[in-house]
Amino acid sequence: MTYEELLKLIEQAARDGVTRLDLSNKRLTMLPPEIGQLTNITELNLSGNKLTDLPPEITKLTNLAILDLAFNRLTNLPAGISQLSNLTSLDLGFNLLTTLSHQITQLSNLKGLYLSSKLPNCLAPRNRSTL
């Protein structure tokens, strides 16, 4: 999917008030700031892309309950991830994360946090009970 196609898709989804968006396996290398316009989104699937980071505007998706970021190339999460207060499921499996922001522990509605077999350093055994 080209950047222009992605922009059009996001703009149309925002106009239509879409609540679920599947952008999996689209070979995306980046997300535009316009992703923040999807304020009605409750489920966003970005798995199987080539994302290395997320724009800060992703934290505007305050209705988001399910976020699938598995099988990307993420090395970190944006500051302010704790603003996604309705998040119940976060899949970060098979990325390049070596640490996680302690803001993850502020996601009080989070029921499922999925990671690949290599746990980020901040999830040492003493910290796991706080999730």
DRENBA-49565 format. One record per residue: residue in three letters; y, z, x of N, C-alpha, C in turn. Coordinates in steps of 0.001 Angstrom, whole numbers, plus 500000, padded with zeros to 6 digits. Atoms other than C-alpha are relative to their C-alpha. Layout:
<recs>
AlaYZXYZXYZX/...
</recs>
This chain:
<recs>
Met498832500000500845500000500000500000501237500000500895/Thr498770500060499209503396499063501383500959501117499577/Tyr498999498976500283506315501464501529500767499655498722/Glu499264500446501183508162499404498913499166500187498736/Glu500889499800501150505152499481496572499913501480499645/Leu500068498559500220504928503237497016501275500504499332/Leu498730499602500615508624503678496203500047499611498532/Lys500008500460501395508250501601493031499065500847499152/Leu500975499191500724505177503566492001500548501399499713/Ile499424498665500172506928506906492530501124499972498966/Glu498891500106500949510030505779490644499489499806498574/Gln500577500228501328507924504517487715499333501269499477/Ala500678498760500396505833507705487655501021501061499595/Ala498947499036500337509022509810487624500616499665498644/Arg499441500423501295510463507773484735499053500304498848/Asp501003499816501055507215508050482771499578501452499819/Gly500382498590500102506867511801483345498527500242500278/Val501421499898499651503411511353484871499680501404500509/Thr500407498671499543501506514613485437498887499950501041/Arg501061500165498997498651513262487593500249498706500760/Leu499793501193499187498981510866490490498966499966501111/Asp501034500186498982496190509541492679500474498957501003/Leu499586500883498905497417508081495958498990500074501140/Ser501038499879498975494130508564497783499629498636500565/Asn500505501192499308492892506014500309500923498786499887/Lys499009501090500065496088503939500275500547499643501377/Arg499554500241498621496529503934504075501453500407500232/Leu498622499520499855499782505839503752500159500733501325/Thr499696499302498753501324506981507014501146500989499815/Met498910499077500304504313508728505442500298499958498513/Leu499536499936501384505680509826502094501516499959500006/Pro498539500045500052509244508995501122500560501276499372/Pro499371498828500611511688511759500168499984499936498471/Glu500015500184501453511581510309496641498814500682499327/Ile501141499277500569508252512131496178500496501239499245/Gly499421498830500645510458515077495187500478499755498577/Gln499596500337501365511405513227491977498884500251498987/Leu501153499856500895507925513840490545499871501442499512/Thr499947498593500389508863517164489000498998500380498913/Asn501000499701501035506296516869486169498575500019500537/Ile501341500115499418503349516368488520499304501358500053/Thr500825498795499875500581518963488201498827499757500945/Glu501096500345499090497920517104490225500419498820500869/Leu499642501056499054498564515048493358498892499860501031/Asn501078500279499049495787513440495370500528499060501077/Leu499552500780498841496841512228498813498900499908501049/Ser501107499977499039493411512423500434499696498609500547/Gly500463501244499405492058509775502764501091499072500481/Asn498917500815499458495369508566504140500162500294501488/Lys499738499775498579496946508743507591501280500811500180/Leu498781499195499967499676511275506880499963500982501163/Thr499902499040498895500825513273509902500875501188499624/Asp499196498896500516503369515380508033500423499673498576/Leu499531500158501372504880515871504601501507500198499982/Pro498550499806500061508538515516503679500329501343499347/Pro499628498716500602510357518743502792500137499913498480/Glu499819500185501442510949517284499317498735500295499201/Ile501243499685500714507296517957498473500083501391499379/Thr499871498641500529508351521565497888500760500036498668/Lys499328500085501305510331520380494824499004499831498854/Leu501019500227501032507054519761492970499487501348499493/Thr500304498615500360507108523235491469498969500136498883/Asn501054499952501022504711522349488613498629499666500570/Leu501245500424499363502045521242491079498968501123500000/Ala501096499028500023498730523036490518498902499607500979/Ile501075500487499129496317520859492518500584499004500992/Leu499517500874498932497194519275495861498854499729500959/Asp501101500407499125494536517335497759500569499211501170/Leu499503500615498767495517516524501344498878499769501007/Ala501153500131499105492004516231502794499972498628500669/Phe500222501240499254491152513581505382501301499257500304/Asn498770500580499487494633512981506761500110500389501465/Arg499770499630498599496163513694510161501096501055500101/Leu498955498981500045498365516623509220499848500994501140/Thr499998498996498937499334518935512059500694501281499549/Asn499342498821500560501460521318509958500374499733498554/Leu499512500111501370502778521984506482501497500247500010/Pro498547499822499981506445521860505534500414501445499763/Ala499413498690500293508568524976505605500303500022498509/Gly499731499896501429508977526219502076498798499698499125/Ile501208500281500781505389525500501024499780501075498937/Ser500169498902500960505508528866499242500758499747498696/Gln499282500350501227507874527274496692499086499358498964/Leu500963500590500936504817525613495147499235501135499318/Ser500534498748500541504243528796493170498905499812498956/Asn501050500251500991501968527176490555498730499425500613/Leu501154500587499322499534525852493155498766500893499853/Thr501260499261500141495958526899492335498936499489500958/Ser500997500597499108494026524526494616500702499166501065/Leu499412500716498868494984523258498075498882499602500945/Asp501051500511499117492587521049500021500644499433501256/Leu499474500408498696493499520741503699498877499602500946/Gly501156500300499174490036519849504940500164498727500821/Phe500061501164499120489582517447507826501378499435500332/Asn498702500354499461493122517415509159500049500493501437/Leu499843499573498610494485518328512582500768501312500102/Leu499292498723500022495871521730511637499400500968501007/Thr500460498939499104495665524401514307500567501343499576/Thr499427498778500562497855526939512513500410499716498561/Leu499469500096501357498941527617508959501169500962499890/Ser498864499119500237502262529045507904499543501213499199/His500323498797500764502045532604506673500515499901498570/Gln499536500223501366503825531261503592498834499714499056/Ile501193500253500823500352530264502376499604501271499253/Thr500400498739500636499715533932501629500930500383498855/Gln499064499729501089502719533915499274499702499172498757/Leu500393500812501155501044531398496955499100500851499107/Ser500731498979500759500024534067494460499006499432498991/Asn500933500604500954498264531655492057498888499204500671/Leu500985500794499273496198529982494781498605500612499868/Lys501388499551500187492506530266493874499065499343501013/Gly500851500713499055491060527689496280500796499411501141/Leu499414500564498784492077526920499852498849499414500789/Tyr501117500684499363489792524348501419500416499497501373/Leu499762500375498611489668523870505172498710499441500574/Ser501206500458499316487287522040507465499446501151500826/Ser500710498920499320484945524033509675500823500703501081/Lys499165499360498979487580524709512356501187500666499312/Leu498922499277500659489835527423510984501239500054500880/Pro498767499831499233493473527454512015500098501413500563/Asn499881498726499288494400530268514408500511501147499139/Cys499445498904500801496360532242511817498979500566499032/Leu501039499502500892493143532676509822498908500709500773/Ala500962499175499268491490534930512326499366500961499007/Pro500715499163500965488950537250510661500839501098499357/Arg499218498912500589491480540053510152500979499498498938/Asn499040500540500957493787537726508173499350499377498771/Arg500647500697501109491232536117505873500067500774498696/Ser499994499205501228491289538993503410501327499923499253/Thr498705500080500666494960538346502636500159498726499198/Leu499887501250500755494305534912501194499514500165498591/
</recs>
